[in-house]
Amino acid sequence: MNVLNEPDILRQLRLGNVDAYLHLYDQYHTLVYGWVLRFVKVPAYAEDIVQDVFLKIWEVRHRLNPEQSFPAYLYKISRNKTFSFLKKTASDEKTRLQVMQRLSELAESPYQQALWNQYQQMLAVAVKQLPYQRQRVFTLCRQEGKSYDEAAQELGISRNTVKEHMVMALKDIKAYFYRHGDLSLAILLLLHRH
């Protein structure tokens, strides 16, 4: 998968190629998780929503347009799944109505796109805070799309060491997003107009 560009991977996914699906999952899981966690705050809920997002991608794979921005499409699905979760968990009817009203107003807003960009920047900061070798492994495998074997060869380490660094990198990045996620701020932004 790593020699193909994203449009080629999306074409393979449209045909039902599981490797293409897993490649996209590996490529975008951390970004989507960080964005969702920022709103829902609870890692288990965030992971459930991320799984729903990628399940939806699989379900609609036949409709994916390889020529359009996959990150933008993924953002839209992530946003919808997250907002659905927030609406379901609003504890009282008044709050639920306020949330639904604000979500409909913000659904396609430049504000939401700016948030997505902010989460991408947060990911970049989180990656820069990783120890050097962990950072290199994450960059090669997740951002450049190289396999563990290719990363191991390039870095002169074993495949298992690459895998260990990757597991630790993902753990550190998730912890960074958890520390910097703020559900109360997100709810205030949704409910109050200034």
FIKOLZA-1660 file (N, C-alpha, C; in steps of 0.1 Angstrom, whole numbers, plus 5000, padded with zeros to 4 digits):
% residues 194
   i   px   py   pz ch aa at
   1 5008 4988 5000  A  M  N
   1 5000 5000 5000  A  M CA
   1 5008 5013 5000  A  M  C
   2 5021 5012 5006  A  N  N
   2 5028 5024 5008  A  N CA
   2 5034 5030 4995  A  N  C
   3 5034 5023 4984  A  V  N
   3 5039 5029 4972  A  V CA
   3 5028 5037 4964  A  V  C
   4 5015 5034 4968  A  L  N
   4 5004 5041 4962  A  L CA
   4 5001 5054 4968  A  L  C
   5 4997 5064 4960  A  N  N
   5 4993 5076 4966  A  N CA
   5 4978 5075 4971  A  N  C
   6 4973 5085 4978  A  E  N
   6 4960 5084 4984  A  E CA
   6 4949 5081 4974  A  E  C
   7 4948 5088 4963  A  P  N
   7 4938 5085 4953  A  P CA
   7 4938 5070 4949  A  P  C
   8 4950 5065 4947  A  D  N
   8 4951 5050 4944  A  D CA
   8 4946 5042 4955  A  D  C
   9 4949 5045 4967  A  I  N
   9 4944 5037 4979  A  I CA
   9 4929 5038 4980  A  I  C
  10 4924 5050 4977  A  L  N
  10 4909 5051 4977  A  L CA
  10 4902 5043 4966  A  L  C
  11 4909 5043 4955  A  R  N
  11 4903 5034 4944  A  R CA
  11 4903 5019 4948  A  R  C
  12 4914 5015 4955  A  Q  N
  12 4915 5001 4960  A  Q CA
  12 4904 4999 4970  A  Q  C
  13 4902 5009 4979  A  L  N
  13 4892 5007 4989  A  L CA
  13 4878 5006 4983  A  L  C
  14 4875 5014 4973  A  R  N
  14 4862 5013 4966  A  R CA
  14 4859 4999 4961  A  R  C
  15 4870 4992 4958  A  L  N
  15 4869 4978 4953  A  L CA
  15 4868 4968 4964  A  L  C
  16 4868 4973 4977  A  G  N
  16 4867 4964 4988  A  G CA
  16 4880 4959 4993  A  G  C
  17 4892 4965 4989  A  N  N
  17 4905 4960 4994  A  N CA
  17 4907 4963 5009  A  N  C
  18 4908 4953 5017  A  V  N
  18 4909 4954 5031  A  V CA
  18 4923 4961 5035  A  V  C
  19 4933 4958 5027  A  D  N
  19 4946 4964 5030  A  D CA
  19 4946 4979 5028  A  D  C
  20 4938 4984 5018  A  A  N
  20 4937 4998 5016  A  A CA
  20 4929 5004 5028  A  A  C
  21 4919 4998 5032  A  Y  N
  21 4911 5002 5044  A  Y CA
  21 4920 5003 5056  A  Y  C
  22 4928 4993 5059  A  L  N
  22 4937 4993 5070  A  L CA
  22 4948 5003 5069  A  L  C
  23 4952 5006 5057  A  H  N
  23 4962 5016 5055  A  H CA
  23 4957 5030 5059  A  H  C
  24 4944 5033 5055  A  L  N
  24 4938 5046 5058  A  L CA
  24 4935 5046 5073  A  L  C
  25 4931 5035 5079  A  Y  N
  25 4929 5035 5093  A  Y CA
  25 4941 5038 5101  A  Y  C
  26 4952 5032 5097  A  D  N
  26 4965 5034 5103  A  D CA
  26 4970 5049 5101  A  D  C
  27 4967 5054 5090  A  Q  N
  27 4971 5068 5086  A  Q CA
  27 4964 5078 5094  A  Q  C
  28 4951 5076 5096  A  Y  N
  28 4943 5087 5102  A  Y CA
  28 4937 5085 5116  A  Y  C
  29 4939 5073 5121  A  H  N
  29 4933 5069 5134  A  H CA
  29 4937 5080 5145  A  H  C
  30 4949 5083 5146  A  T  N
  30 4954 5091 5157  A  T CA
  30 4948 5105 5155  A  T  C
  31 4948 5110 5143  A  L  N
  31 4942 5124 5141  A  L CA
  31 4928 5124 5144  A  L  C
  32 4920 5115 5140  A  V  N
  32 4905 5114 5143  A  V CA
  32 4903 5113 5158  A  V  C
  33 4911 5104 5164  A  Y  N
  33 4910 5101 5179  A  Y CA
  33 4912 5114 5186  A  Y  C
  34 4923 5122 5183  A  G  N
  34 4926 5134 5190  A  G CA
  34 4915 5144 5188  A  G  C
  35 4909 5145 5176  A  W  N
  35 4899 5155 5174  A  W CA
  35 4886 5151 5182  A  W  C
  36 4883 5139 5182  A  V  N
  36 4871 5134 5189  A  V CA
  36 4873 5136 5204  A  V  C
  37 4884 5132 5209  A  L  N
  37 4887 5132 5223  A  L CA
  37 4886 5147 5228  A  L  C
  38 4890 5156 5220  A  R  N
  38 4889 5170 5224  A  R CA
  38 4875 5174 5228  A  R  C
  39 4865 5168 5222  A  F  N
  39 4851 5171 5225  A  F CA
  39 4845 5162 5236  A  F  C
  40 4848 5149 5235  A  V  N
  40 4841 5140 5244  A  V CA
  40 4849 5137 5257  A  V  C
  41 4862 5140 5257  A  K  N
  41 4870 5139 5269  A  K CA
  41 4873 5125 5274  A  K  C
  42 4864 5116 5273  A  V  N
  42 4866 5102 5278  A  V CA
  42 4872 5093 5267  A  V  C
  43 4885 5088 5270  A  P  N
  43 4891 5080 5259  A  P CA
  43 4883 5069 5254  A  P  C
  44 4876 5062 5263  A  A  N
  44 4868 5050 5258  A  A CA
  44 4857 5055 5248  A  A  C
  45 4850 5066 5251  A  Y  N
  45 4840 5071 5242  A  Y CA
  45 4846 5076 5229  A  Y  C
  46 4858 5082 5230  A  A  N
  46 4864 5087 5218  A  A CA
  46 4868 5075 5209  A  A  C
  47 4873 5065 5215  A  E  N
  47 4877 5053 5207  A  E CA
  47 4865 5047 5201  A  E  C
  48 4853 5046 5208  A  D  N
  48 4841 5041 5202  A  D CA
  48 4837 5049 5190  A  D  C
  49 4837 5062 5192  A  I  N
  49 4833 5071 5180  A  I CA
  49 4843 5069 5169  A  I  C
  50 4856 5068 5171  A  V  N
  50 4865 5066 5160  A  V CA
  50 4862 5053 5153  A  V  C
  51 4859 5042 5161  A  Q  N
  51 4855 5029 5154  A  Q CA
  51 4843 5031 5145  A  Q  C
  52 4833 5039 5150  A  D  N
  52 4821 5042 5142  A  D CA
  52 4824 5049 5130  A  D  C
  53 4834 5059 5131  A  V  N
  53 4838 5067 5119  A  V CA
  53 4844 5058 5109  A  V  C
  54 4853 5049 5113  A  F  N
  54 4859 5040 5103  A  F CA
  54 4850 5029 5098  A  F  C
  55 4840 5025 5106  A  L  N
  55 4830 5016 5101  A  L CA
  55 4822 5022 5090  A  L  C
  56 4818 5035 5093  A  K  N
  56 4811 5043 5082  A  K CA
  56 4819 5044 5069  A  K  C
  57 4832 5046 5071  A  I  N
  57 4840 5047 5059  A  I CA
  57 4839 5034 5051  A  I  C
  58 4840 5023 5058  A  W  N
  58 4839 5010 5051  A  W CA
  58 4825 5008 5045  A  W  C
  59 4815 5012 5052  A  E  N
  59 4801 5011 5046  A  E CA
  59 4799 5019 5034  A  E  C
  60 4805 5031 5033  A  V  N
  60 4802 5039 5022  A  V CA
  60 4814 5039 5012  A  V  C
  61 4823 5029 5013  A  R  N
  61 4835 5029 5004  A  R CA
  61 4832 5030 4989  A  R  C
  62 4820 5025 4985  A  H  N
  62 4817 5025 4971  A  H CA
  62 4814 5040 4966  A  H  C
  63 4811 5048 4975  A  R  N
  63 4808 5062 4972  A  R CA
  63 4819 5072 4973  A  R  C
  64 4831 5067 4978  A  L  N
  64 4842 5076 4979  A  L CA
  64 4847 5081 4966  A  L  C
  65 4851 5093 4965  A  N  N
  65 4856 5099 4953  A  N CA
  65 4871 5101 4955  A  N  C
  66 4879 5093 4948  A  P  N
  66 4894 5094 4949  A  P CA
  66 4900 5107 4946  A  P  C
  67 4892 5115 4938  A  E  N
  67 4898 5128 4934  A  E CA
  67 4895 5139 4944  A  E  C
  68 4886 5136 4954  A  Q  N
  68 4883 5146 4964  A  Q CA
  68 4891 5144 4977  A  Q  C
  69 4892 5154 4985  A  S  N
  69 4900 5153 4998  A  S CA
  69 4894 5143 5007  A  S  C
  70 4902 5132 5010  A  F  N
  70 4898 5122 5019  A  F CA
  70 4898 5128 5034  A  F  C
  71 4908 5136 5038  A  P  N
  71 4908 5141 5051  A  P CA
  71 4895 5150 5054  A  P  C
  72 4891 5158 5044  A  A  N
  72 4879 5166 5045  A  A CA
  72 4867 5157 5047  A  A  C
  73 4866 5146 5040  A  Y  N
  73 4854 5137 5041  A  Y CA
  73 4855 5130 5054  A  Y  C
  74 4866 5126 5059  A  L  N
  74 4868 5120 5071  A  L CA
  74 4864 5129 5083  A  L  C
  75 4868 5142 5081  A  Y  N
  75 4865 5152 5091  A  Y CA
  75 4850 5153 5092  A  Y  C
  76 4843 5154 5081  A  K  N
  76 4828 5155 5081  A  K CA
  76 4822 5144 5088  A  K  C
  77 4826 5131 5085  A  I  N
  77 4820 5120 5092  A  I CA
  77 4823 5120 5107  A  I  C
  78 4836 5124 5110  A  S  N
  78 4840 5125 5124  A  S CA
  78 4832 5135 5132  A  S  C
  79 4830 5146 5126  A  R  N
  79 4822 5157 5132  A  R CA
  79 4808 5152 5134  A  R  C
  80 4802 5146 5124  A  N  N
  80 4788 5142 5125  A  N CA
  80 4786 5131 5136  A  N  C
  81 4795 5122 5137  A  K  N
  81 4795 5111 5147  A  K CA
  81 4797 5117 5161  A  K  C
  82 4806 5126 5162  A  T  N
  82 4809 5133 5175  A  T CA
  82 4797 5141 5180  A  T  C
  83 4791 5149 5171  A  F  N
  83 4780 5157 5174  A  F CA
  83 4768 5148 5178  A  F  C
  84 4766 5137 5171  A  S  N
  84 4755 5128 5174  A  S CA
  84 4757 5123 5188  A  S  C
  85 4769 5119 5192  A  F  N
  85 4772 5114 5205  A  F CA
  85 4769 5125 5216  A  F  C
  86 4773 5138 5213  A  L  N
  86 4771 5148 5222  A  L CA
  86 4756 5151 5224  A  L  C
  87 4749 5150 5213  A  K  N
  87 4734 5153 5214  A  K CA
  87 4728 5142 5223  A  K  C
  88 4732 5129 5221  A  K  N
  88 4726 5118 5228  A  K CA
  88 4729 5119 5243  A  K  C
  89 4741 5125 5246  A  T  N
  89 4745 5125 5260  A  T CA
  89 4741 5137 5268  A  T  C
  90 4736 5147 5261  A  A  N
  90 4731 5159 5268  A  A CA
  90 4720 5155 5278  A  A  C
  91 4722 5159 5291  A  S  N
  91 4714 5153 5301  A  S CA
  91 4700 5157 5302  A  S  C
  92 4697 5170 5299  A  D  N
  92 4683 5174 5300  A  D CA
  92 4679 5180 5287  A  D  C
  93 4666 5181 5285  A  E  N
  93 4660 5185 5272  A  E CA
  93 4664 5199 5268  A  E  C
  94 4665 5208 5277  A  K  N
  94 4668 5222 5274  A  K CA
  94 4683 5222 5268  A  K  C
  95 4692 5215 5275  A  T  N
  95 4706 5215 5270  A  T CA
  95 4706 5208 5257  A  T  C
  96 4699 5197 5255  A  R  N
  96 4699 5190 5243  A  R CA
  96 4694 5199 5231  A  R  C
  97 4684 5207 5234  A  L  N
  97 4679 5216 5223  A  L CA
  97 4689 5227 5220  A  L  C
  98 4695 5232 5231  A  Q  N
  98 4706 5242 5228  A  Q CA
  98 4717 5237 5220  A  Q  C
  99 4721 5225 5224  A  V  N
  99 4732 5218 5216  A  V CA
  99 4728 5216 5202  A  V  C
 100 4716 5211 5200  A  M  N
 100 4712 5208 5186  A  M CA
 100 4711 5221 5178  A  M  C
 101 4707 5232 5184  A  Q  N
 101 4706 5245 5177  A  Q CA
 101 4720 5250 5173  A  Q  C
 102 4729 5249 5183  A  R  N
 102 4743 5254 5180  A  R CA
 102 4750 5245 5170  A  R  C
 103 4748 5232 5171  A  L  N
 103 4754 5223 5161  A  L CA
 103 4749 5226 5147  A  L  C
 104 4736 5228 5146  A  S  N
 104 4731 5231 5132  A  S CA
 104 4737 5244 5127  A  S  C
 105 4739 5254 5135  A  E  N
 105 4745 5266 5131  A  E CA
 105 4759 5265 5127  A  E  C
 106 4766 5256 5135  A  L  N
 106 4781 5255 5133  A  L CA
 106 4785 5244 5123  A  L  C
 107 4775 5236 5119  A  A  N
 107 4778 5224 5112  A  A CA
 107 4788 5226 5100  A  A  C
 108 4786 5236 5092  A  E  N
 108 4794 5238 5081  A  E CA
 108 4803 5251 5082  A  E  C
 109 4805 5255 5094  A  S  N
 109 4811 5268 5096  A  S CA
 109 4826 5268 5094  A  S  C
 110 4832 5279 5091  A  P  N
 110 4846 5281 5091  A  P CA
 110 4852 5277 5104  A  P  C
 111 4845 5280 5115  A  Y  N
 111 4849 5276 5129  A  Y CA
 111 4853 5262 5130  A  Y  C
 112 4844 5253 5124  A  Q  N
 112 4846 5239 5125  A  Q CA
 112 4859 5235 5117  A  Q  C
 113 4860 5241 5106  A  Q  N
 113 4872 5238 5098  A  Q CA
 113 4885 5243 5105  A  Q  C
 114 4884 5254 5112  A  A  N
 114 4895 5259 5119  A  A CA
 114 4898 5250 5131  A  A  C
 115 4888 5244 5137  A  L  N
 115 4891 5234 5148  A  L CA
 115 4898 5222 5142  A  L  C
 116 4894 5217 5131  A  W  N
 116 4901 5206 5124  A  W CA
 116 4915 5209 5122  A  W  C
 117 4918 5221 5117  A  N  N
 117 4932 5226 5115  A  N CA
 117 4939 5226 5128  A  N  C
 118 4933 5231 5138  A  Q  N
 118 4939 5232 5152  A  Q CA
 118 4943 5218 5156  A  Q  C
 119 4935 5208 5154  A  Y  N
 119 4938 5194 5159  A  Y CA
 119 4950 5189 5151  A  Y  C
 120 4950 5192 5138  A  Q  N
 120 4962 5188 5130  A  Q CA
 120 4975 5194 5136  A  Q  C
 121 4974 5207 5140  A  Q  N
 121 4985 5214 5146  A  Q CA
 121 4989 5208 5159  A  Q  C
 122 4978 5204 5167  A  M  N
 122 4981 5197 5180  A  M CA
 122 4988 5184 5178  A  M  C
 123 4984 5177 5167  A  L  N
 123 4991 5164 5164  A  L CA
 123 5006 5167 5161  A  L  C
 124 5008 5177 5153  A  A  N
 124 5022 5181 5150  A  A CA
 124 5030 5184 5162  A  A  C
 125 5024 5191 5172  A  V  N
 125 5031 5195 5184  A  V CA
 125 5033 5182 5192  A  V  C
 126 5023 5173 5193  A  A  N
 126 5025 5161 5201  A  A CA
 126 5036 5152 5195  A  A  C
 127 5037 5152 5182  A  V  N
 127 5047 5144 5176  A  V CA
 127 5061 5150 5179  A  V  C
 128 5062 5163 5178  A  K  N
 128 5075 5170 5181  A  K CA
 128 5080 5167 5195  A  K  C
 129 5071 5164 5204  A  Q  N
 129 5074 5162 5218  A  Q CA
 129 5079 5148 5221  A  Q  C
 130 5077 5139 5211  A  L  N
 130 5081 5125 5213  A  L CA
 130 5097 5124 5213  A  L  C
 131 5102 5114 5220  A  P  N
 131 5117 5112 5219  A  P CA
 131 5120 5110 5204  A  P  C
 132 5133 5114 5201  A  Y  N
 132 5137 5114 5187  A  Y CA
 132 5134 5101 5179  A  Y  C
 133 5138 5090 5184  A  Q  N
 133 5136 5077 5176  A  Q CA
 133 5121 5074 5175  A  Q  C
 134 5113 5077 5185  A  R  N
 134 5098 5075 5185  A  R CA
 134 5092 5084 5174  A  R  C
 135 5097 5096 5174  A  Q  N
 135 5092 5106 5164  A  Q CA
 135 5095 5102 5150  A  Q  C
 136 5107 5097 5148  A  R  N
 136 5111 5092 5135  A  R CA
 136 5102 5080 5130  A  R  C
 137 5100 5071 5139  A  V  N
 137 5092 5059 5136  A  V CA
 137 5078 5064 5133  A  V  C
 138 5072 5072 5141  A  F  N
 138 5058 5077 5138  A  F CA
 138 5058 5084 5125  A  F  C
 139 5067 5093 5122  A  T  N
 139 5067 5101 5110  A  T CA
 139 5069 5091 5098  A  T  C
 140 5078 5082 5098  A  L  N
 140 5079 5073 5087  A  L CA
 140 5067 5064 5085  A  L  C
 141 5061 5058 5095  A  C  N
 141 5050 5049 5094  A  C CA
 141 5037 5055 5092  A  C  C
 142 5034 5066 5099  A  R  N
 142 5021 5072 5099  A  R CA
 142 5020 5083 5089  A  R  C
 143 5030 5091 5088  A  Q  N
 143 5029 5103 5079  A  Q CA
 143 5035 5101 5065  A  Q  C
 144 5045 5092 5064  A  E  N
 144 5050 5089 5051  A  E CA
 144 5045 5076 5046  A  E  C
 145 5038 5069 5054  A  G  N
 145 5031 5056 5049  A  G CA
 145 5040 5044 5047  A  G  C
 146 5052 5044 5053  A  K  N
 146 5061 5033 5052  A  K CA
 146 5057 5022 5061  A  K  C
 147 5060 5010 5057  A  S  N
 147 5057 4998 5065  A  S CA
 147 5068 4997 5076  A  S  C
 148 5065 4989 5086  A  Y  N
 148 5074 4987 5097  A  Y CA
 148 5087 4982 5092  A  Y  C
 149 5087 4973 5082  A  D  N
 149 5099 4967 5077  A  D CA
 149 5107 4978 5070  A  D  C
 150 5101 4987 5062  A  E  N
 150 5108 4998 5056  A  E CA
 150 5114 5007 5066  A  E  C
 151 5106 5011 5076  A  A  N
 151 5111 5020 5086  A  A CA
 151 5123 5013 5094  A  A  C
 152 5122 5001 5097  A  A  N
 152 5133 4994 5104  A  A CA
 152 5146 4994 5095  A  A  C
 153 5144 4992 5082  A  Q  N
 153 5156 4992 5073  A  Q CA
 153 5162 5006 5073  A  Q  C
 154 5154 5016 5072  A  E  N
 154 5158 5030 5071  A  E CA
 154 5165 5034 5084  A  E  C
 155 5160 5030 5095  A  L  N
 155 5165 5034 5108  A  L CA
 155 5176 5025 5113  A  L  C
 156 5178 5013 5107  A  G  N
 156 5188 5004 5111  A  G CA
 156 5184 4997 5125  A  G  C
 157 5171 4995 5127  A  I  N
 157 5167 4988 5139  A  I CA
 157 5158 4976 5134  A  I  C
 158 5154 4968 5144  A  S  N
 158 5145 4957 5141  A  S CA
 158 5131 4961 5139  A  S  C
 159 5123 4952 5132  A  R  N
 159 5109 4955 5130  A  R CA
 159 5102 4955 5143  A  R  C
 160 5105 4947 5153  A  N  N
 160 5099 4947 5166  A  N CA
 160 5102 4960 5173  A  N  C
 161 5114 4965 5172  A  T  N
 161 5117 4978 5178  A  T CA
 161 5109 4989 5172  A  T  C
 162 5107 4989 5159  A  V  N
 162 5098 4998 5153  A  V CA
 162 5084 4997 5158  A  V  C
 163 5079 4985 5159  A  K  N
 163 5066 4983 5165  A  K CA
 163 5064 4988 5179  A  K  C
 164 5075 4985 5187  A  E  N
 164 5074 4990 5201  A  E CA
 164 5074 5006 5202  A  E  C
 165 5083 5012 5193  A  H  N
 165 5083 5027 5193  A  H CA
 165 5069 5032 5188  A  H  C
 166 5063 5025 5179  A  M  N
 166 5050 5030 5174  A  M CA
 166 5039 5029 5184  A  M  C
 167 5039 5018 5192  A  V  N
 167 5030 5016 5203  A  V CA
 167 5031 5027 5213  A  V  C
 168 5044 5030 5217  A  M  N
 168 5047 5040 5226  A  M CA
 168 5043 5054 5221  A  M  C
 169 5046 5057 5208  A  A  N
 169 5043 5070 5202  A  A CA
 169 5028 5072 5202  A  A  C
 170 5020 5062 5199  A  L  N
 170 5006 5064 5199  A  L CA
 170 5001 5066 5213  A  L  C
 171 5006 5059 5223  A  K  N
 171 5002 5061 5237  A  K CA
 171 5006 5075 5241  A  K  C
 172 5018 5080 5238  A  D  N
 172 5022 5094 5241  A  D CA
 172 5013 5104 5235  A  D  C
 173 5010 5102 5222  A  I  N
 173 5001 5112 5215  A  I CA
 173 4987 5112 5220  A  I  C
 174 4982 5100 5223  A  K  N
 174 4968 5100 5229  A  K CA
 174 4968 5107 5243  A  K  C
 175 4979 5105 5251  A  A  N
 175 4980 5111 5264  A  A CA
 175 4981 5127 5262  A  A  C
 176 4988 5131 5252  A  Y  N
 176 4989 5145 5249  A  Y CA
 176 4975 5151 5246  A  Y  C
 177 4968 5144 5237  A  F  N
 177 4955 5149 5234  A  F CA
 177 4945 5149 5246  A  F  C
 178 4947 5139 5254  A  Y  N
 178 4938 5138 5266  A  Y CA
 178 4941 5150 5276  A  Y  C
 179 4954 5152 5277  A  R  N
 179 4958 5164 5286  A  R CA
 179 4953 5177 5281  A  R  C
 180 4953 5178 5268  A  H  N
 180 4949 5191 5262  A  H CA
 180 4935 5192 5257  A  H  C
 181 4928 5181 5258  A  G  N
 181 4913 5181 5255  A  G CA
 181 4905 5188 5266  A  G  C
 182 4895 5194 5262  A  D  N
 182 4887 5201 5272  A  D CA
 182 4872 5201 5267  A  D  C
 183 4865 5192 5272  A  L  N
 183 4851 5190 5269  A  L CA
 183 4843 5203 5274  A  L  C
 184 4846 5208 5285  A  S  N
 184 4838 5219 5291  A  S CA
 184 4840 5231 5282  A  S  C
 185 4852 5234 5276  A  L  N
 185 4854 5245 5267  A  L CA
 185 4846 5242 5254  A  L  C
 186 4846 5230 5249  A  A  N
 186 4838 5227 5237  A  A CA
 186 4823 5230 5239  A  A  C
 187 4818 5225 5250  A  I  N
 187 4804 5227 5253  A  I CA
 187 4801 5242 5254  A  I  C
 188 4809 5250 5261  A  L  N
 188 4807 5264 5262  A  L CA
 188 4807 5271 5249  A  L  C
 189 4816 5267 5240  A  L  N
 189 4817 5272 5227  A  L CA
 189 4804 5269 5219  A  L  C
 190 4799 5257 5221  A  L  N
 190 4786 5253 5214  A  L CA
 190 4774 5260 5219  A  L  C
 191 4774 5263 5232  A  L  N
 191 4761 5268 5238  A  L CA
 191 4760 5283 5240  A  L  C
 192 4772 5289 5239  A  H  N
 192 4772 5304 5242  A  H CA
 192 4776 5311 5229  A  H  C
 193 4769 5322 5226  A  R  N
 193 4773 5330 5215  A  R CA
 193 4779 5343 5220  A  R  C
 194 4791 5347 5215  A  H  N
 194 4797 5360 5219  A  H CA
 194 4801 5367 5206  A  H  C
% end
